[in-house]
């Protein structure tokens, strides 16, 4: 399982990188045949009225399908945690659908 991490409008610090790897590294226990995980973290630059809005988006490549999940919050680490929970549910649904 290959994991790619991309940062948009924020610096990809070692702390962010390790948080992403820690959260998404264990997804293979929910679905064993994950081909690739693409994680994008960043900050939205336009359209917000107050403060910074951070987002986390994950694309999980499984055979014959691409599962996506995205969340936006005022805290980057909260977005990462929520996306992990959401993609776990998506993987469980996909696994049930295959049975």
PyMOL CGO cylinders between C-alpha atoms (Angstrom):
from pymol import cmd
from pymol.cgo import CYLINDER

trace = [
    CYLINDER, 0.00, 0.00, 0.00, 1.49, 3.28, -1.15, 0.3, 1, 1, 1, 1, 1, 1,
    CYLINDER, 1.49, 3.28, -1.15, 0.66, 6.53, 0.67, 0.3, 1, 1, 1, 1, 1, 1,
    CYLINDER, 0.66, 6.53, 0.67, 1.09, 9.92, -1.02, 0.3, 1, 1, 1, 1, 1, 1,
    CYLINDER, 1.09, 9.92, -1.02, 0.78, 13.13, 1.00, 0.3, 1, 1, 1, 1, 1, 1,
    CYLINDER, 0.78, 13.13, 1.00, 0.24, 16.54, -0.58, 0.3, 1, 1, 1, 1, 1, 1,
    CYLINDER, 0.24, 16.54, -0.58, -0.04, 19.94, 1.08, 0.3, 1, 1, 1, 1, 1, 1,
    CYLINDER, -0.04, 19.94, 1.08, -1.88, 22.90, -0.44, 0.3, 1, 1, 1, 1, 1, 1,
    CYLINDER, -1.88, 22.90, -0.44, -1.31, 26.44, 0.88, 0.3, 1, 1, 1, 1, 1, 1,
    CYLINDER, -1.31, 26.44, 0.88, 0.38, 25.09, 4.04, 0.3, 1, 1, 1, 1, 1, 1,
    CYLINDER, 0.38, 25.09, 4.04, 3.87, 23.80, 4.70, 0.3, 1, 1, 1, 1, 1, 1,
    CYLINDER, 3.87, 23.80, 4.70, 4.07, 20.02, 5.01, 0.3, 1, 1, 1, 1, 1, 1,
    CYLINDER, 4.07, 20.02, 5.01, 5.79, 19.86, 8.39, 0.3, 1, 1, 1, 1, 1, 1,
    CYLINDER, 5.79, 19.86, 8.39, 7.10, 16.63, 9.91, 0.3, 1, 1, 1, 1, 1, 1,
    CYLINDER, 7.10, 16.63, 9.91, 4.32, 16.84, 12.53, 0.3, 1, 1, 1, 1, 1, 1,
    CYLINDER, 4.32, 16.84, 12.53, 1.59, 16.94, 9.87, 0.3, 1, 1, 1, 1, 1, 1,
    CYLINDER, 1.59, 16.94, 9.87, 3.29, 14.18, 7.89, 0.3, 1, 1, 1, 1, 1, 1,
    CYLINDER, 3.29, 14.18, 7.89, 3.57, 11.89, 10.92, 0.3, 1, 1, 1, 1, 1, 1,
    CYLINDER, 3.57, 11.89, 10.92, -0.06, 12.59, 11.95, 0.3, 1, 1, 1, 1, 1, 1,
    CYLINDER, -0.06, 12.59, 11.95, -1.27, 11.63, 8.47, 0.3, 1, 1, 1, 1, 1, 1,
    CYLINDER, -1.27, 11.63, 8.47, 0.86, 8.47, 8.35, 0.3, 1, 1, 1, 1, 1, 1,
    CYLINDER, 0.86, 8.47, 8.35, -0.29, 7.48, 11.84, 0.3, 1, 1, 1, 1, 1, 1,
    CYLINDER, -0.29, 7.48, 11.84, -3.98, 7.95, 11.02, 0.3, 1, 1, 1, 1, 1, 1,
    CYLINDER, -3.98, 7.95, 11.02, -4.08, 6.41, 7.55, 0.3, 1, 1, 1, 1, 1, 1,
    CYLINDER, -4.08, 6.41, 7.55, -1.37, 3.76, 7.92, 0.3, 1, 1, 1, 1, 1, 1,
    CYLINDER, -1.37, 3.76, 7.92, -3.73, 1.32, 9.60, 0.3, 1, 1, 1, 1, 1, 1,
    CYLINDER, -3.73, 1.32, 9.60, -6.51, 1.39, 7.01, 0.3, 1, 1, 1, 1, 1, 1,
    CYLINDER, -6.51, 1.39, 7.01, -5.48, -1.98, 5.66, 0.3, 1, 1, 1, 1, 1, 1,
    CYLINDER, -5.48, -1.98, 5.66, -7.13, -3.68, 8.65, 0.3, 1, 1, 1, 1, 1, 1,
    CYLINDER, -7.13, -3.68, 8.65, -10.51, -2.49, 7.32, 0.3, 1, 1, 1, 1, 1, 1,
    CYLINDER, -10.51, -2.49, 7.32, -9.90, -3.60, 3.74, 0.3, 1, 1, 1, 1, 1, 1,
    CYLINDER, -9.90, -3.60, 3.74, -6.91, -5.74, 2.81, 0.3, 1, 1, 1, 1, 1, 1,
    CYLINDER, -6.91, -5.74, 2.81, -6.64, -4.94, -0.90, 0.3, 1, 1, 1, 1, 1, 1,
    CYLINDER, -6.64, -4.94, -0.90, -5.89, -1.19, -0.82, 0.3, 1, 1, 1, 1, 1, 1,
    CYLINDER, -5.89, -1.19, -0.82, -3.72, -0.21, -3.77, 0.3, 1, 1, 1, 1, 1, 1,
    CYLINDER, -3.72, -0.21, -3.77, -2.90, 3.42, -2.97, 0.3, 1, 1, 1, 1, 1, 1,
    CYLINDER, -2.90, 3.42, -2.97, -3.86, 6.20, -0.56, 0.3, 1, 1, 1, 1, 1, 1,
    CYLINDER, -3.86, 6.20, -0.56, -3.63, 9.85, -1.61, 0.3, 1, 1, 1, 1, 1, 1,
    CYLINDER, -3.63, 9.85, -1.61, -4.01, 12.37, 1.20, 0.3, 1, 1, 1, 1, 1, 1,
    CYLINDER, -4.01, 12.37, 1.20, -4.24, 16.11, 0.62, 0.3, 1, 1, 1, 1, 1, 1,
    CYLINDER, -4.24, 16.11, 0.62, -4.16, 18.58, 3.49, 0.3, 1, 1, 1, 1, 1, 1,
    CYLINDER, -4.16, 18.58, 3.49, -4.33, 22.31, 3.14, 0.3, 1, 1, 1, 1, 1, 1,
    CYLINDER, -4.33, 22.31, 3.14, -5.91, 25.64, 3.79, 0.3, 1, 1, 1, 1, 1, 1,
    CYLINDER, -5.91, 25.64, 3.79, -8.73, 27.21, 1.80, 0.3, 1, 1, 1, 1, 1, 1,
    CYLINDER, -8.73, 27.21, 1.80, -7.60, 30.64, 0.66, 0.3, 1, 1, 1, 1, 1, 1,
    CYLINDER, -7.60, 30.64, 0.66, -10.77, 32.20, -0.73, 0.3, 1, 1, 1, 1, 1, 1,
    CYLINDER, -10.77, 32.20, -0.73, -14.34, 32.55, 0.39, 0.3, 1, 1, 1, 1, 1, 1,
    CYLINDER, -14.34, 32.55, 0.39, -14.05, 32.30, 4.16, 0.3, 1, 1, 1, 1, 1, 1,
    CYLINDER, -14.05, 32.30, 4.16, -15.27, 35.15, 6.28, 0.3, 1, 1, 1, 1, 1, 1,
    CYLINDER, -15.27, 35.15, 6.28, -13.54, 34.44, 9.58, 0.3, 1, 1, 1, 1, 1, 1,
    CYLINDER, -13.54, 34.44, 9.58, -10.20, 32.81, 10.27, 0.3, 1, 1, 1, 1, 1, 1,
    CYLINDER, -10.20, 32.81, 10.27, -8.45, 29.99, 8.50, 0.3, 1, 1, 1, 1, 1, 1,
    CYLINDER, -8.45, 29.99, 8.50, -10.34, 26.98, 7.20, 0.3, 1, 1, 1, 1, 1, 1,
    CYLINDER, -10.34, 26.98, 7.20, -8.30, 23.79, 6.83, 0.3, 1, 1, 1, 1, 1, 1,
    CYLINDER, -8.30, 23.79, 6.83, -9.28, 20.71, 4.87, 0.3, 1, 1, 1, 1, 1, 1,
    CYLINDER, -9.28, 20.71, 4.87, -8.24, 17.10, 4.57, 0.3, 1, 1, 1, 1, 1, 1,
    CYLINDER, -8.24, 17.10, 4.57, -9.18, 14.93, 1.61, 0.3, 1, 1, 1, 1, 1, 1,
    CYLINDER, -9.18, 14.93, 1.61, -8.34, 11.28, 1.11, 0.3, 1, 1, 1, 1, 1, 1,
    CYLINDER, -8.34, 11.28, 1.11, -8.63, 9.16, -2.03, 0.3, 1, 1, 1, 1, 1, 1,
    CYLINDER, -8.63, 9.16, -2.03, -8.31, 5.42, -1.50, 0.3, 1, 1, 1, 1, 1, 1,
    CYLINDER, -8.31, 5.42, -1.50, -7.75, 3.28, -4.59, 0.3, 1, 1, 1, 1, 1, 1,
    CYLINDER, -7.75, 3.28, -4.59, -9.23, -0.19, -4.30, 0.3, 1, 1, 1, 1, 1, 1,
    CYLINDER, -9.23, -0.19, -4.30, -9.77, -2.63, -7.16, 0.3, 1, 1, 1, 1, 1, 1,
    CYLINDER, -9.77, -2.63, -7.16, -12.28, -1.17, -9.66, 0.3, 1, 1, 1, 1, 1, 1,
    CYLINDER, -12.28, -1.17, -9.66, -13.19, 1.83, -7.45, 0.3, 1, 1, 1, 1, 1, 1,
    CYLINDER, -13.19, 1.83, -7.45, -11.90, 5.07, -5.96, 0.3, 1, 1, 1, 1, 1, 1,
    CYLINDER, -11.90, 5.07, -5.96, -13.24, 5.98, -2.52, 0.3, 1, 1, 1, 1, 1, 1,
    CYLINDER, -13.24, 5.98, -2.52, -13.12, 9.68, -1.53, 0.3, 1, 1, 1, 1, 1, 1,
    CYLINDER, -13.12, 9.68, -1.53, -13.79, 11.58, 1.67, 0.3, 1, 1, 1, 1, 1, 1,
    CYLINDER, -13.79, 11.58, 1.67, -13.24, 15.25, 2.52, 0.3, 1, 1, 1, 1, 1, 1,
    CYLINDER, -13.24, 15.25, 2.52, -13.80, 17.45, 5.59, 0.3, 1, 1, 1, 1, 1, 1,
    CYLINDER, -13.80, 17.45, 5.59, -13.20, 21.11, 6.39, 0.3, 1, 1, 1, 1, 1, 1,
    CYLINDER, -13.20, 21.11, 6.39, -12.57, 22.52, 9.87, 0.3, 1, 1, 1, 1, 1, 1,
    CYLINDER, -12.57, 22.52, 9.87, -10.89, 25.41, 11.61, 0.3, 1, 1, 1, 1, 1, 1,
    CYLINDER, -10.89, 25.41, 11.61, -8.30, 22.90, 12.95, 0.3, 1, 1, 1, 1, 1, 1,
    CYLINDER, -8.30, 22.90, 12.95, -6.24, 20.76, 10.57, 0.3, 1, 1, 1, 1, 1, 1,
    CYLINDER, -6.24, 20.76, 10.57, -5.81, 17.86, 12.99, 0.3, 1, 1, 1, 1, 1, 1,
    CYLINDER, -5.81, 17.86, 12.99, -9.57, 17.73, 13.64, 0.3, 1, 1, 1, 1, 1, 1,
    CYLINDER, -9.57, 17.73, 13.64, -10.11, 17.47, 9.89, 0.3, 1, 1, 1, 1, 1, 1,
    CYLINDER, -10.11, 17.47, 9.89, -7.57, 14.63, 9.65, 0.3, 1, 1, 1, 1, 1, 1,
    CYLINDER, -7.57, 14.63, 9.65, -9.28, 12.71, 12.48, 0.3, 1, 1, 1, 1, 1, 1,
    CYLINDER, -9.28, 12.71, 12.48, -12.74, 13.15, 10.96, 0.3, 1, 1, 1, 1, 1, 1,
    CYLINDER, -12.74, 13.15, 10.96, -11.58, 12.05, 7.52, 0.3, 1, 1, 1, 1, 1, 1,
    CYLINDER, -11.58, 12.05, 7.52, -10.05, 8.91, 9.02, 0.3, 1, 1, 1, 1, 1, 1,
    CYLINDER, -10.05, 8.91, 9.02, -13.39, 7.99, 10.61, 0.3, 1, 1, 1, 1, 1, 1,
    CYLINDER, -13.39, 7.99, 10.61, -15.27, 8.74, 7.40, 0.3, 1, 1, 1, 1, 1, 1,
    CYLINDER, -15.27, 8.74, 7.40, -13.02, 6.72, 5.12, 0.3, 1, 1, 1, 1, 1, 1,
    CYLINDER, -13.02, 6.72, 5.12, -13.19, 3.79, 7.56, 0.3, 1, 1, 1, 1, 1, 1,
    CYLINDER, -13.19, 3.79, 7.56, -16.97, 3.79, 7.13, 0.3, 1, 1, 1, 1, 1, 1,
    CYLINDER, -16.97, 3.79, 7.13, -16.62, 4.00, 3.35, 0.3, 1, 1, 1, 1, 1, 1,
    CYLINDER, -16.62, 4.00, 3.35, -14.23, 1.03, 3.34, 0.3, 1, 1, 1, 1, 1, 1,
    CYLINDER, -14.23, 1.03, 3.34, -16.59, -1.02, 5.53, 0.3, 1, 1, 1, 1, 1, 1,
    CYLINDER, -16.59, -1.02, 5.53, -19.54, -0.22, 3.19, 0.3, 1, 1, 1, 1, 1, 1,
    CYLINDER, -19.54, -0.22, 3.19, -17.50, -1.22, 0.14, 0.3, 1, 1, 1, 1, 1, 1,
    CYLINDER, -17.50, -1.22, 0.14, -16.39, -4.45, 1.80, 0.3, 1, 1, 1, 1, 1, 1,
    CYLINDER, -16.39, -4.45, 1.80, -19.99, -5.34, 2.64, 0.3, 1, 1, 1, 1, 1, 1,
    CYLINDER, -19.99, -5.34, 2.64, -21.06, -4.57, -0.91, 0.3, 1, 1, 1, 1, 1, 1,
    CYLINDER, -21.06, -4.57, -0.91, -18.51, -7.04, -2.26, 0.3, 1, 1, 1, 1, 1, 1,
    CYLINDER, -18.51, -7.04, -2.26, -19.87, -9.90, -0.11, 0.3, 1, 1, 1, 1, 1, 1,
]
cmd.load_cgo(trace, "trace")
